[in-house]
Amino acid sequence: MIPWLGARDRFPPVERALAEPNGLLAAGADLSVPRLIEAYRSGIFPWYSDGQPLLWWSPDPRMVLIPAELKLTRSLRKRLAKSDYEVRADTAFEAVIRACAAPRAGQEGTWITGEMIAAYTALARAGHAHSVETWIGGELAGGLYGVAIGRMCYGESMFTQAPDASKIALAHLARQLARWGYGMIDCQMTTAHLARFGAREIPRAEFMRKLATLVNYPDTARKWRLDDDLFD
């Protein structure tokens, strides 16, 4: 059994999350900006589909990418060396999250519901959610969005409409965060795709220890601007 949270209820400790399904911790509450910030500071994130209640998760182990450990394939290095694209941050957040929510081949539905789009767009207006966008020929070709608190980043979703466009965005995100002194990018779930960039699993207990330090750095809720020389 998991608890049903009311508007004023705090999250239970992550150690109470279920082993099966892995990380399911609680249901209910809301997606207000304060609630989302509380969740991310506590190592918890929302994930549910239309027709389900609002579900909160904290899986064990946790997939993370240390920005300074970013790995690039030879082909991606060659792609990054070209000058036919532009990478921007926080210039098209809603377009990015809506593209991430669009149906994908082989998938039924999306966990990025209309309620989630509204909630994270509000979080972006508050300066805590961010998009990194790859533009090619003046068109949005791919990108990703996530949440940042202190020196901790939480990746949420990415999309691509051109070869390597989302990879380009992820590479720029990791390189920029390393320069800013961020300690981790939370990838939430384990995927082979992210492992190719150097992401790896760590025990939830280790994740929580690192998180406790990183989220307590001074928080600068602001729009991001990426450096121009990340891959010079």
C-alpha positions in Angstrom: 0.0 0.0 0.0 1.1 3.5 -0.7 -0.3 6.7 1.0 -2.7 9.0 -0.6 -1.5 12.6 -0.1 -3.8 15.5 0.7 -3.0 19.1 -0.2 -1.0 19.6 3.0 0.6 16.2 3.5 4.3 15.8 3.2 6.0 13.1 1.1 6.9 10.0 3.0 10.6 9.0 3.2 11.8 7.6 -0.1 12.9 4.4 1.7 9.2 3.5 1.9 8.9 3.3 -1.9 7.8 -0.1 -3.3 10.2 -2.5 -4.8 7.5 -3.5 -7.3 6.7 -1.4 -9.2 10.2 -0.1 -8.5 10.0 3.3 -6.7 6.3 3.9 -6.4 6.0 6.0 -3.3 2.7 7.9 -3.1 -0.4 9.1 -5.0 -2.4 12.3 -4.9 -1.5 15.8 -4.0 -1.0 18.3 -6.9 1.5 19.6 -9.4 1.8 23.2 -8.0 5.2 24.8 -8.2 5.9 24.5 -4.5 4.9 20.8 -4.5 7.1 20.0 -7.5 10.1 21.8 -5.9 9.5 19.9 -2.7 9.4 16.6 -4.6 12.6 17.2 -6.6 14.5 18.4 -3.5 13.4 15.1 -1.9 14.5 12.9 -4.7 10.9 12.3 -6.0 9.3 12.9 -9.3 5.7 12.6 -10.8 5.0 10.0 -13.5 1.6 8.9 -14.5 -0.7 8.6 -17.6 -4.1 9.9 -18.5 -6.8 8.1 -16.5 -4.4 7.3 -13.6 -4.1 9.2 -10.3 -1.1 11.5 -9.8 1.7 9.1 -8.9 5.1 9.9 -7.2 8.3 7.8 -7.7 11.8 7.4 -6.3 13.3 4.2 -7.9 16.3 2.3 -6.6 18.8 2.2 -8.2 18.8 5.6 -9.9 20.3 6.4 -13.3 22.5 9.5 -13.2 24.9 11.3 -15.5 27.8 13.2 -13.9 28.2 16.2 -16.2 32.0 16.0 -16.0 31.9 12.4 -17.1 30.1 13.0 -20.4 31.1 10.6 -23.1 30.9 11.4 -26.8 31.0 8.9 -29.6 33.4 9.7 -32.5 30.4 10.3 -34.8 28.8 12.8 -32.4 32.1 14.6 -32.0 32.2 15.1 -35.7 28.5 16.3 -35.7 29.2 18.8 -32.9 32.1 20.2 -34.9 29.8 21.3 -37.8 28.3 24.8 -37.8 24.9 24.1 -39.4 23.0 24.2 -36.1 22.4 26.5 -33.1 21.8 25.5 -29.5 19.7 27.8 -27.3 18.3 27.5 -23.8 14.9 28.7 -22.5 13.7 30.3 -25.8 11.0 27.7 -26.6 10.1 25.8 -23.5 6.5 25.1 -24.2 7.3 24.0 -27.8 9.9 21.6 -26.5 7.6 20.0 -23.8 4.8 19.7 -26.3 7.1 18.0 -28.8 8.2 15.6 -26.1 4.6 14.8 -25.4 3.8 14.0 -29.0 3.0 10.4 -29.9 6.0 8.2 -30.8 6.2 5.1 -32.9 5.4 2.0 -30.9 4.0 3.8 -27.9 0.5 4.2 -26.8 -0.3 7.6 -25.2 2.1 9.7 -23.2 2.9 10.4 -19.6 3.4 14.1 -20.4 -0.3 14.9 -20.0 -1.9 18.3 -20.5 -1.8 18.8 -16.7 2.0 18.1 -16.7 2.5 20.5 -19.6 0.7 23.3 -17.7 2.6 22.5 -14.4 6.1 22.4 -15.9 5.4 25.5 -18.0 4.6 27.3 -14.7 7.7 25.9 -13.2 9.7 27.3 -16.2 8.1 30.7 -15.6 9.3 30.5 -12.0 12.8 29.9 -13.3 13.2 26.2 -12.1 12.4 24.3 -15.4 14.5 24.8 -18.5 14.7 23.7 -22.1 17.8 23.2 -24.3 17.0 23.4 -28.0 18.7 22.5 -31.2 17.8 24.7 -34.1 18.6 23.8 -37.7 17.7 26.1 -40.6 15.8 28.3 -38.2 13.5 25.4 -37.1 13.3 23.7 -33.8 14.8 20.3 -34.7 15.2 18.6 -31.2 15.8 19.3 -27.6 15.1 18.4 -24.0 13.7 19.9 -20.8 14.3 19.4 -17.1 14.4 20.9 -13.7 17.2 22.6 -11.8 17.6 23.3 -8.1 20.9 24.5 -6.6 23.5 22.5 -8.5 21.3 19.6 -9.3 19.6 19.0 -12.6 16.8 16.6 -13.3 16.3 15.5 -16.9 12.7 14.9 -17.9 12.3 14.1 -21.6 13.8 14.8 -25.0 12.7 14.7 -28.6 14.3 14.8 -32.0 13.0 15.6 -35.5 16.4 15.5 -37.2 19.3 13.1 -36.9 21.4 13.8 -33.7 19.3 16.9 -32.7 18.5 15.6 -29.2 22.1 14.3 -28.7 23.4 17.7 -29.6 21.2 19.3 -27.0 22.2 16.8 -24.3 25.9 17.2 -25.0 25.6 21.0 -24.6 23.5 20.6 -21.4 26.1 18.3 -19.8 29.1 20.4 -20.9 27.5 23.6 -19.6 26.4 22.1 -16.3 30.0 20.9 -15.8 31.2 24.4 -16.3 28.7 25.7 -13.8 29.7 23.2 -11.2 26.6 21.0 -11.3 27.1 17.6 -9.7 24.5 15.3 -11.2 21.9 15.0 -13.9 19.1 12.7 -12.7 18.1 10.5 -15.6 15.4 8.7 -13.4 15.1 5.5 -15.4 17.9 3.3 -16.8 18.2 3.3 -20.6 20.9 2.0 -22.9 20.7 5.3 -24.8 21.8 7.4 -21.8 24.4 4.9 -20.8 26.2 5.6 -24.1 26.7 9.2 -22.8 28.3 7.9 -19.5 25.1 7.7 -17.4 25.2 5.0 -14.8 23.2 3.5 -12.0 23.9 4.3 -8.4 22.0 3.1 -5.3 19.2 5.4 -4.2 20.9 5.9 -0.8 24.0 7.3 -2.6 21.8 9.4 -4.8 20.1 10.9 -1.8 23.4 11.7 0.0 24.7 13.6 -3.1 21.3 15.2 -3.6 21.2 16.6 -0.1 24.3 18.6 -0.8 23.6 19.7 -4.3 20.1 21.1 -3.8 21.3 23.3 -1.0 23.7 25.4 -3.0 22.3 28.9 -3.5 19.4 28.7 -5.9 19.4 31.1 -8.9 16.0 30.7 -10.5 16.6 32.4 -13.8 16.6 31.8 -17.5 19.6 30.0 -18.8 22.1 31.2 -21.4 24.5 28.7 -22.8 28.2 29.6 -23.4 29.2 29.9 -27.1 32.5 28.0 -26.7 31.4 24.7 -25.2 32.8 22.6 -28.1 35.4 24.9 -29.5 
